[in-house]
């Protein structure tokens, strides 16, 4: 261990209060997906938020060892919250053996957080094909060039693979989606909305699945 702290007390004790808004049972939408859409619209409209679609995705392997990383939300509807990745990645292996996940959106300028827990399934090949076709040309080639999470000798190796693919698939030509690349959908069983509050008395409203409906509860902050 080192001889001293890696951060100063001033850094660790940096505190702020939250006073931008309130969240109440009377004003929140009875459908959490509608409520999420409203909040996402606010996040997208907020110029202070660079990546409103960024979300932390947490998975666990068969030994219950957790992993977390940032991915981008690509669509959401009644079927769940979707993102795309390499199926052979670390998260892909986790989800193959333990198809459950938690995702978190955090929008500091709005003092808001959304926490979602759900079961995970793959999007259909057709959905994955359609989304893959919307990606920029080089991004499609990058999905083929990168064997995600595998050890690679150097960046030059990756750039070499990409250059070879660019020669094989010049700009403007069709690029086939790799079979090991596609989407996952998180079908929520729990969605919690968090709004920062004064004196750490935050508002936390949680929806849980109740058959075909949702049950709404207020949680203590």
Backbone as CSV, one residue per row, in Angstrom:
resi,resn,N_x,N_y,N_z,CA_x,CA_y,CA_z,C_x,C_y,C_z
1,UNK,0.843,-1.196,0.000,0.000,0.000,0.000,0.877,1.245,0.000
2,UNK,0.347,2.360,-0.503,1.091,3.603,-0.504,1.160,4.224,0.877
3,UNK,1.966,5.293,0.968,2.152,5.964,2.252,1.070,6.983,2.550
4,UNK,0.266,7.327,1.579,-0.736,8.361,1.811,-1.927,8.194,0.903
5,UNK,-2.947,9.011,1.085,-4.161,8.909,0.251,-3.875,9.343,-1.178
6,UNK,-4.637,8.776,-2.105,-4.505,9.141,-3.507,-5.333,10.377,-3.848
7,UNK,-6.200,10.785,-2.933,-7.016,11.982,-3.140,-6.996,12.805,-1.860
8,UNK,-7.099,14.110,-2.002,-7.095,14.982,-0.837,-8.468,14.983,-0.179
9,UNK,-8.491,15.395,1.068,-9.775,15.492,1.774,-10.725,16.436,1.056
10,UNK,-10.172,17.501,0.462,-11.033,18.443,-0.263,-11.708,17.751,-1.442
11,UNK,-10.976,16.883,-2.117,-11.564,16.158,-3.250,-12.635,15.185,-2.776
12,UNK,-12.337,14.452,-1.715,-13.265,13.433,-1.238,-14.483,14.029,-0.551
13,UNK,-14.339,15.224,-0.029,-15.453,15.857,0.687,-16.164,16.909,-0.154
14,UNK,-15.947,16.857,-1.444,-16.629,17.796,-2.326,-18.123,17.452,-2.365
15,UNK,-18.942,18.347,-1.840,-20.373,18.062,-1.716,-21.190,19.155,-2.388
16,UNK,-22.375,18.789,-2.803,-23.301,19.761,-3.362,-24.696,19.370,-2.911
17,UNK,-25.580,20.331,-2.913,-26.975,20.030,-2.595,-27.764,19.971,-3.892
18,UNK,-28.932,19.362,-3.827,-29.766,19.175,-5.010,-31.077,19.929,-4.817
19,UNK,-31.382,20.788,-5.782,-32.555,21.634,-5.572,-33.327,21.942,-6.846
20,UNK,-33.110,21.167,-7.909,-33.728,21.508,-9.191,-35.187,21.109,-9.312
21,UNK,-35.588,20.066,-8.624,-36.964,19.622,-8.836,-37.430,18.635,-7.800
22,UNK,-38.695,18.267,-7.915,-39.313,17.269,-7.059,-39.985,16.225,-7.929
23,UNK,-40.169,15.054,-7.370,-40.839,13.966,-8.073,-41.917,13.428,-7.152
24,UNK,-43.173,13.459,-7.607,-44.271,13.059,-6.738,-45.152,12.016,-7.400
25,UNK,-45.852,11.282,-6.574,-46.774,10.269,-7.057,-47.913,10.895,-7.858
26,UNK,-48.230,12.152,-7.588,-49.331,12.817,-8.270,-48.971,13.241,-9.690
27,UNK,-47.688,13.507,-9.947,-47.302,14.032,-11.256,-46.565,13.022,-12.125
28,UNK,-46.041,11.957,-11.544,-45.320,10.969,-12.346,-46.314,10.176,-13.187
29,UNK,-45.904,9.768,-14.384,-46.812,9.027,-15.260,-47.026,7.610,-14.720
30,UNK,-48.234,7.081,-14.794,-48.477,5.721,-14.305,-47.742,4.647,-15.103
31,UNK,-47.315,4.971,-16.309,-46.542,4.041,-17.131,-45.073,4.451,-17.052
32,UNK,-44.198,3.606,-16.495,-42.794,4.006,-16.346,-42.079,4.222,-17.671
33,UNK,-42.519,3.563,-18.739,-41.879,3.771,-20.027,-42.202,5.156,-20.595
34,UNK,-43.428,5.611,-20.356,-43.778,6.978,-20.739,-42.968,7.978,-19.920
35,UNK,-42.871,7.711,-18.614,-42.090,8.586,-17.740,-40.633,8.622,-18.177
36,UNK,-40.075,7.462,-18.522,-38.689,7.436,-18.984,-38.537,8.248,-20.272
37,UNK,-39.475,8.095,-21.179,-39.415,8.859,-22.418,-39.437,10.358,-22.162
38,UNK,-40.235,10.794,-21.186,-40.293,12.216,-20.844,-38.943,12.699,-20.319
39,UNK,-38.350,11.901,-19.431,-37.059,12.280,-18.866,-35.954,12.214,-19.920
40,UNK,-36.014,11.232,-20.805,-35.005,11.153,-21.853,-35.097,12.365,-22.775
41,UNK,-36.306,12.795,-23.085,-36.474,14.006,-23.898,-35.797,15.193,-23.222
42,UNK,-35.973,15.315,-21.906,-35.335,16.403,-21.166,-33.815,16.293,-21.243
43,UNK,-33.300,15.065,-21.123,-31.847,14.868,-21.151,-31.280,15.199,-22.527
44,UNK,-31.978,14.783,-23.578,-31.517,15.073,-24.941,-31.533,16.579,-25.204
45,UNK,-32.532,17.258,-24.660,-32.660,18.702,-24.878,-31.672,19.513,-24.050
46,UNK,-31.077,18.896,-23.033,-30.164,19.609,-22.131,-28.780,19.695,-22.761
47,UNK,-28.346,20.887,-23.129,-27.063,21.054,-23.803,-25.886,20.704,-22.902
48,UNK,-26.082,20.678,-21.608,-24.997,20.356,-20.677,-24.715,18.859,-20.597
49,UNK,-25.567,18.035,-21.205,-25.382,16.586,-21.176,-24.835,16.145,-22.524
50,UNK,-23.589,15.682,-22.543,-22.940,15.311,-23.798,-23.461,13.997,-24.369
51,UNK,-23.732,13.017,-23.497,-24.155,11.688,-23.946,-25.421,11.265,-23.199
52,UNK,-26.573,11.812,-23.558,-27.794,11.465,-22.826,-28.181,10.000,-22.956
53,UNK,-27.677,9.312,-23.987,-28.027,7.905,-24.203,-27.059,6.952,-23.502
54,UNK,-26.033,7.482,-22.863,-25.058,6.637,-22.182,-25.677,6.016,-20.938
55,UNK,-25.439,4.722,-20.764,-25.970,4.034,-19.586,-24.942,3.026,-19.085
56,UNK,-24.887,2.880,-17.778,-24.053,1.843,-17.185,-24.803,0.524,-17.271
57,UNK,-24.139,-0.479,-17.831,-24.720,-1.814,-17.943,-23.963,-2.745,-17.009
58,UNK,-24.674,-3.344,-16.060,-24.068,-4.281,-15.120,-24.558,-5.694,-15.400
59,UNK,-23.615,-6.621,-15.497,-23.929,-8.036,-15.691,-23.168,-8.832,-14.640
60,UNK,-23.448,-10.129,-14.555,-22.728,-11.001,-13.633,-22.528,-12.353,-14.286
61,UNK,-21.385,-12.981,-13.983,-21.138,-14.298,-14.560,-21.768,-15.382,-13.691
62,UNK,-21.502,-16.637,-14.011,-22.140,-17.746,-13.299,-21.657,-17.864,-11.851
63,UNK,-20.542,-17.198,-11.533,-20.049,-17.192,-10.149,-20.498,-15.950,-9.396
64,UNK,-21.394,-15.184,-10.014,-21.947,-13.951,-9.438,-20.915,-12.834,-9.341
65,UNK,-19.835,-12.924,-10.134,-18.866,-11.837,-10.192,-19.414,-10.746,-11.122
66,UNK,-19.611,-9.527,-10.609,-20.226,-8.480,-11.434,-19.222,-7.782,-12.335
67,UNK,-19.730,-7.226,-13.416,-18.958,-6.357,-14.305,-19.865,-5.209,-14.722
68,UNK,-19.263,-4.049,-14.944,-20.046,-2.893,-15.384,-19.252,-2.124,-16.422
69,UNK,-19.983,-1.524,-17.358,-19.369,-0.730,-18.392,-20.423,0.224,-18.962
70,UNK,-19.958,1.217,-19.708,-20.882,2.171,-20.329,-21.201,1.711,-21.748
71,UNK,-22.482,1.656,-22.084,-22.936,1.385,-23.447,-23.970,2.458,-23.806
72,UNK,-24.403,2.450,-25.051,-25.374,3.452,-25.498,-26.732,2.808,-25.755
73,UNK,-27.772,3.440,-25.246,-29.135,3.018,-25.545,-29.421,3.293,-27.015
74,UNK,-29.960,2.286,-27.730,-30.248,2.466,-29.141,-31.735,2.487,-29.451
75,UNK,-32.566,1.894,-28.633,-34.001,2.127,-28.708,-34.635,1.573,-27.444
76,UNK,-35.829,2.060,-27.167,-36.615,1.478,-26.085,-38.081,1.571,-26.455
77,UNK,-38.836,0.570,-26.026,-40.281,0.540,-26.206,-40.830,-0.477,-25.216
78,UNK,-42.050,-0.932,-25.439,-42.660,-1.868,-24.488,-41.911,-3.194,-24.418
79,UNK,-41.065,-3.469,-25.427,-40.300,-4.720,-25.428,-38.993,-4.598,-24.666
80,UNK,-38.611,-3.390,-24.254,-37.418,-3.238,-23.441,-36.465,-2.173,-23.943
81,UNK,-35.276,-2.180,-23.334,-34.223,-1.207,-23.614,-33.103,-1.931,-24.350
82,UNK,-32.732,-1.450,-25.532,-31.831,-2.208,-26.392,-30.486,-1.517,-26.578
83,UNK,-29.444,-2.337,-26.666,-28.104,-1.883,-27.011,-27.490,-2.941,-27.915
84,UNK,-26.374,-2.592,-28.570,-25.740,-3.507,-29.519,-24.283,-3.718,-29.154
85,UNK,-23.786,-4.934,-29.439,-22.417,-5.266,-29.062,-21.982,-6.546,-29.756
86,UNK,-20.771,-6.977,-29.452,-20.242,-8.251,-29.926,-20.712,-9.345,-28.975
87,UNK,-21.361,-10.362,-29.509,-21.878,-11.440,-28.657,-20.757,-12.231,-27.975
88,UNK,-19.533,-12.151,-28.516,-18.415,-12.876,-27.923,-17.652,-12.053,-26.888
89,UNK,-18.154,-10.861,-26.584,-17.511,-9.997,-25.591,-17.735,-10.535,-24.183
90,UNK,-17.084,-9.909,-23.216,-17.264,-10.290,-21.808,-18.737,-10.219,-21.419
91,UNK,-19.385,-9.116,-21.752,-20.795,-8.990,-21.393,-21.654,-10.001,-22.136
92,UNK,-21.243,-10.332,-23.380,-21.977,-11.341,-24.132,-21.921,-12.706,-23.465
93,UNK,-20.753,-13.069,-22.962,-20.621,-14.345,-22.251,-21.438,-14.328,-20.961
94,UNK,-21.376,-13.198,-20.239,-22.180,-13.085,-19.014,-23.655,-13.300,-19.319
95,UNK,-24.144,-12.610,-20.349,-25.572,-12.650,-20.647,-26.018,-13.991,-21.225
96,UNK,-25.105,-14.704,-21.851,-25.441,-16.031,-22.349,-25.741,-16.973,-21.189
97,UNK,-24.951,-16.869,-20.119,-25.077,-17.785,-18.994,-25.970,-17.254,-17.875
98,UNK,-26.152,-15.948,-17.836,-26.956,-15.324,-16.780,-27.700,-14.146,-17.407
99,UNK,-28.810,-14.421,-18.096,-29.484,-13.394,-18.891,-30.291,-12.395,-18.073
100,UNK,-29.605,-11.717,-17.186,-30.210,-10.655,-16.378,-29.225,-9.501,-16.314
101,UNK,-29.747,-8.298,-16.195,-28.855,-7.142,-16.174,-29.510,-5.988,-15.430
102,UNK,-28.659,-5.049,-15.031,-29.126,-3.777,-14.477,-28.508,-2.667,-15.311
103,UNK,-29.272,-1.629,-15.578,-28.749,-0.469,-16.297,-29.090,0.787,-15.510
104,UNK,-28.211,1.773,-15.616,-28.394,3.030,-14.890,-28.102,4.200,-15.823
105,UNK,-29.004,5.139,-15.862,-28.792,6.417,-16.535,-28.569,7.466,-15.450
106,UNK,-27.557,8.309,-15.629,-27.292,9.376,-14.669,-27.093,10.668,-15.442
107,UNK,-27.951,11.648,-15.156,-27.913,12.939,-15.836,-27.675,14.035,-14.789
108,UNK,-26.407,14.268,-14.402,-26.101,15.216,-13.319,-26.675,16.613,-13.484
109,UNK,-26.638,17.217,-14.698,-27.184,18.578,-14.794,-28.670,18.665,-14.444
110,UNK,-29.383,17.545,-14.575,-30.804,17.522,-14.227,-31.046,16.939,-12.833
111,UNK,-29.944,16.493,-12.191,-30.041,15.865,-10.865,-31.001,14.683,-10.899
112,UNK,-30.845,13.848,-11.936,-31.741,12.707,-12.123,-30.961,11.427,-12.406
113,UNK,-31.547,10.341,-11.958,-30.996,9.018,-12.214,-32.155,8.054,-12.452
114,UNK,-31.957,7.104,-13.366,-32.946,6.050,-13.599,-32.230,4.710,-13.470
115,UNK,-32.780,3.837,-12.660,-32.209,2.505,-12.452,-33.201,1.462,-12.956
116,UNK,-32.719,0.520,-13.756,-33.580,-0.476,-14.399,-32.983,-1.863,-14.186
117,UNK,-33.813,-2.818,-13.803,-33.393,-4.208,-13.653,-34.312,-5.059,-14.516
118,UNK,-33.756,-6.025,-15.236,-34.618,-6.827,-16.082,-33.972,-8.072,-16.625
119,UNK,-34.774,-8.828,-17.339,-34.322,-10.027,-18.026,-33.874,-9.648,-19.432
120,UNK,-32.906,-10.379,-19.955,-32.270,-9.996,-21.211,-32.470,-11.066,-22.282
121,UNK,-32.743,-10.614,-23.492,-32.812,-11.505,-24.654,-32.167,-10.788,-25.827
122,UNK,-31.811,-11.556,-26.838,-31.242,-10.957,-28.042,-32.334,-10.363,-28.915
123,UNK,-32.004,-9.293,-29.604,-32.907,-8.795,-30.631,-32.899,-9.785,-31.795
124,UNK,-33.895,-9.709,-32.658,-33.959,-10.629,-33.793,-32.846,-10.305,-34.790
125,UNK,-32.426,-11.279,-35.602,-31.439,-11.001,-36.643,-31.870,-9.861,-37.565
126,UNK,-33.161,-9.791,-37.865,-33.651,-8.714,-38.728,-33.442,-7.352,-38.076
127,UNK,-33.767,-7.243,-36.776,-33.556,-5.976,-36.064,-32.077,-5.606,-36.048
128,UNK,-31.219,-6.609,-35.806,-29.781,-6.340,-35.773,-29.274,-5.913,-37.141
129,UNK,-29.761,-6.569,-38.199,-29.372,-6.185,-39.558,-29.776,-4.748,-39.854
130,UNK,-30.992,-4.402,-39.478,-31.500,-3.058,-39.773,-30.681,-1.999,-39.040
131,UNK,-30.346,-2.255,-37.770,-29.556,-1.263,-37.053,-28.132,-1.200,-37.602
132,UNK,-27.529,-2.372,-37.893,-26.164,-2.398,-38.404,-26.052,-1.574,-39.678
133,UNK,-27.067,-1.621,-40.504,-27.053,-0.893,-41.777,-27.080,0.620,-41.587
134,UNK,-27.515,1.098,-40.407,-27.560,2.543,-40.155,-26.236,3.083,-39.640
135,UNK,-25.318,2.209,-39.258,-24.040,2.666,-38.702,-23.156,3.250,-39.800
136,UNK,-22.279,4.183,-39.438,-21.323,4.699,-40.426,-20.474,3.560,-41.002
137,UNK,-19.997,3.728,-42.213,-19.269,2.667,-42.911,-18.096,2.146,-42.079
138,UNK,-17.284,3.059,-41.562,-16.115,2.628,-40.793,-16.507,1.947,-39.489
139,UNK,-17.631,2.321,-38.911,-18.094,1.659,-37.688,-18.499,0.224,-37.971
140,UNK,-19.090,-0.003,-39.146,-19.442,-1.370,-39.532,-18.183,-2.211,-39.725
141,UNK,-17.184,-1.626,-40.362,-15.923,-2.346,-40.544,-15.241,-2.585,-39.199
142,UNK,-15.337,-1.609,-38.306,-14.731,-1.764,-36.991,-15.331,-2.905,-36.202
143,UNK,-16.636,-3.139,-36.383,-17.296,-4.241,-35.693,-16.749,-5.587,-36.157
144,UNK,-16.310,-5.651,-37.409,-15.717,-6.878,-37.933,-14.260,-6.999,-37.497
145,UNK,-13.548,-5.885,-37.516,-12.114,-5.901,-37.218,-11.827,-6.212,-35.760
146,UNK,-12.698,-5.775,-34.863,-12.447,-5.928,-33.433,-12.997,-7.234,-32.894
147,UNK,-12.129,-8.057,-32.336,-12.550,-9.251,-31.607,-12.681,-8.833,-30.144
148,UNK,-13.800,-8.237,-29.822,-13.966,-7.483,-28.586,-13.564,-8.256,-27.346
149,UNK,-12.760,-7.612,-26.509,-12.288,-8.083,-25.207,-11.081,-9.025,-25.321
150,UNK,-10.815,-9.592,-26.504,-9.636,-10.440,-26.655,-8.364,-9.599,-26.568
151,UNK,-7.296,-10.196,-26.029,-6.005,-9.510,-25.973,-5.508,-9.290,-27.397
152,UNK,-5.021,-8.073,-27.668,-4.493,-7.745,-28.991,-3.064,-7.242,-28.817
153,UNK,-2.204,-7.604,-29.758,-0.784,-7.286,-29.623,-0.520,-5.792,-29.601
154,UNK,-1.210,-5.046,-30.437,-0.991,-3.605,-30.505,-2.135,-2.951,-31.265
155,UNK,-2.181,-1.624,-31.173,-3.182,-0.891,-31.943,-2.927,-1.050,-33.442
156,UNK,-1.651,-1.185,-33.814,-1.317,-1.330,-35.224,-1.979,-2.562,-35.831
157,UNK,-2.140,-3.615,-35.031,-2.805,-4.821,-35.519,-4.247,-4.508,-35.877
158,UNK,-4.940,-3.771,-34.993,-6.327,-3.398,-35.257,-6.431,-2.513,-36.497
159,UNK,-5.531,-1.534,-36.580,-5.574,-0.625,-37.725,-5.274,-1.369,-39.020
160,UNK,-4.411,-2.392,-38.933,-4.125,-3.195,-40.114,-5.341,-3.981,-40.572
161,UNK,-6.059,-4.558,-39.598,-7.289,-5.287,-39.947,-8.294,-4.347,-40.594
162,UNK,-8.423,-3.151,-40.019,-9.394,-2.190,-40.548,-9.035,-1.780,-41.967
163,UNK,-7.752,-1.584,-42.238,-7.329,-1.189,-43.580,-7.608,-2.297,-44.587
164,UNK,-7.364,-3.538,-44.198,-7.662,-4.668,-45.085,-9.148,-4.730,-45.416
165,UNK,-9.985,-4.491,-44.399,-11.431,-4.522,-44.626,-11.882,-3.360,-45.497
166,UNK,-11.228,-2.205,-45.328,-11.589,-1.045,-46.152,-11.261,-1.307,-47.619
167,UNK,-10.196,-2.056,-47.864,-9.866,-2.420,-49.238,-10.867,-3.443,-49.780
168,UNK,-11.350,-4.312,-48.894,-12.329,-5.324,-49.313,-13.715,-4.726,-49.501
169,UNK,-14.048,-3.765,-48.627,-15.366,-3.112,-48.673,-15.161,-1.596,-48.764
170,UNK,-14.897,-1.053,-49.941,-14.699,0.399,-50.079,-15.960,1.170,-49.661
171,UNK,-15.759,2.414,-49.340,-16.882,3.294,-48.984,-17.961,3.210,-50.057
172,UNK,-19.214,3.007,-49.596,-20.335,2.919,-50.515,-20.766,1.511,-50.831
173,UNK,-19.949,0.513,-50.450,-20.334,-0.880,-50.678,-21.032,-1.434,-49.438
174,UNK,-21.831,-2.475,-49.638,-22.546,-3.095,-48.524,-21.578,-3.883,-47.649
175,UNK,-21.773,-3.789,-46.344,-20.951,-4.527,-45.385,-21.863,-5.491,-44.632
176,UNK,-21.628,-6.790,-44.715,-22.500,-7.737,-44.011,-22.293,-7.686,-42.510
177,UNK,-23.382,-7.800,-41.780,-23.278,-7.832,-40.318,-22.626,-9.146,-39.875
178,UNK,-21.614,-9.069,-39.002,-21.021,-10.304,-38.481,-22.054,-11.090,-37.677
179,UNK,-22.017,-12.405,-37.777,-22.993,-13.235,-37.064,-22.869,-13.096,-35.554
180,UNK,-21.678,-12.696,-35.076,-21.467,-12.578,-33.632,-21.654,-11.144,-33.130
181,UNK,-22.355,-10.328,-33.903,-22.615,-8.937,-33.513,-24.110,-8.672,-33.633
182,UNK,-24.675,-8.082,-32.597,-26.105,-7.791,-32.658,-26.593,-7.153,-31.376
183,UNK,-27.906,-7.182,-31.197,-28.515,-6.451,-30.101,-28.966,-7.315,-28.950
184,UNK,-29.082,-6.660,-27.794,-29.699,-7.232,-26.606,-30.813,-6.295,-26.156
185,UNK,-31.832,-6.881,-25.576,-32.966,-6.111,-25.083,-33.161,-6.446,-23.603
186,UNK,-33.208,-5.419,-22.762,-33.472,-5.601,-21.335,-34.954,-5.330,-21.089
187,UNK,-35.693,-6.380,-20.758,-37.117,-6.236,-20.455,-37.256,-5.962,-18.961
188,UNK,-37.657,-4.753,-18.582,-37.593,-4.384,-17.163,-38.633,-5.082,-16.290
189,UNK,-38.193,-5.435,-15.095,-39.098,-5.883,-14.040,-39.123,-4.854,-12.918
190,UNK,-38.177,-3.907,-12.954,-38.099,-2.838,-11.962,-37.516,-1.603,-12.621
191,UNK,-38.143,-0.462,-12.392,-37.626,0.820,-12.871,-37.759,1.832,-11.737
192,UNK,-36.645,2.440,-11.374,-36.662,3.438,-10.295,-36.226,4.799,-10.828
193,UNK,-37.015,5.819,-10.509,-36.687,7.195,-10.870,-36.211,7.934,-9.624
194,UNK,-35.071,8.580,-9.753,-34.439,9.293,-8.635,-34.284,10.754,-9.009
195,UNK,-34.798,11.633,-8.164,-34.633,13.073,-8.345,-33.951,13.616,-7.102
196,UNK,-32.808,14.276,-7.292,-32.079,14.805,-6.149,-32.902,15.799,-5.359
197,UNK,-32.719,15.776,-4.029,-33.482,16.660,-3.153,-32.604,17.367,-2.140
198,UNK,-33.102,18.441,-1.578,-32.379,19.202,-0.568,-32.080,18.344,0.654
199,UNK,-30.912,18.592,1.250,-30.496,17.900,2.475,-30.491,16.388,2.319
200,UNK,-30.239,15.932,1.094,-30.182,14.501,0.788,-31.530,13.798,0.965
201,UNK,-32.607,14.558,1.043,-33.942,13.953,1.086,-34.410,13.833,-0.372
202,UNK,-33.846,12.842,-1.046,-34.123,12.655,-2.466,-35.496,12.017,-2.670
203,UNK,-36.047,12.206,-3.876,-37.277,11.510,-4.261,-36.899,10.248,-5.024
204,UNK,-37.399,9.118,-4.557,-37.166,7.835,-5.226,-38.508,7.131,-5.410
205,UNK,-38.951,7.027,-6.654,-40.200,6.341,-6.955,-39.877,5.110,-7.794
206,UNK,-40.342,3.967,-7.317,-39.990,2.689,-7.931,-41.215,1.953,-8.457
207,UNK,-41.128,1.542,-9.728,-42.151,0.701,-10.346,-41.651,-0.742,-10.343
208,UNK,-42.518,-1.670,-9.972,-42.209,-3.091,-10.090,-43.343,-3.781,-10.838
209,UNK,-42.998,-4.809,-11.594,-43.990,-5.554,-12.358,-45.011,-6.196,-11.427
210,UNK,-46.268,-6.055,-11.791,-47.370,-6.677,-11.054,-48.295,-7.295,-12.092
211,UNK,-47.916,-8.481,-12.573,-48.655,-9.077,-13.687,-48.437,-8.258,-14.935
212,UNK,-49.512,-7.809,-15.558,-49.410,-6.973,-16.747,-49.319,-5.494,-16.392
213,UNK,-49.416,-5.178,-15.106,-49.417,-3.790,-14.658,-48.133,-3.466,-13.904
214,UNK,-48.077,-2.229,-13.392,-46.937,-1.786,-12.608,-47.414,-1.328,-11.235
215,UNK,-46.645,-1.645,-10.213,-46.918,-1.196,-8.855,-45.926,-0.074,-8.539
216,UNK,-46.418,1.029,-7.988,-45.586,2.199,-7.714,-45.411,2.356,-6.213
217,UNK,-44.149,2.513,-5.767,-43.841,2.726,-4.353,-42.827,3.854,-4.229
218,UNK,-42.925,4.563,-3.108,-41.894,5.551,-2.771,-40.864,4.871,-1.866
219,UNK,-39.590,5.072,-2.186,-38.521,4.494,-1.383,-37.867,5.586,-0.538
220,UNK,-37.410,5.213,0.632,-36.670,6.148,1.469,-35.322,6.422,0.813
221,UNK,-34.874,7.682,0.818,-33.591,7.998,0.158,-32.406,7.454,0.955
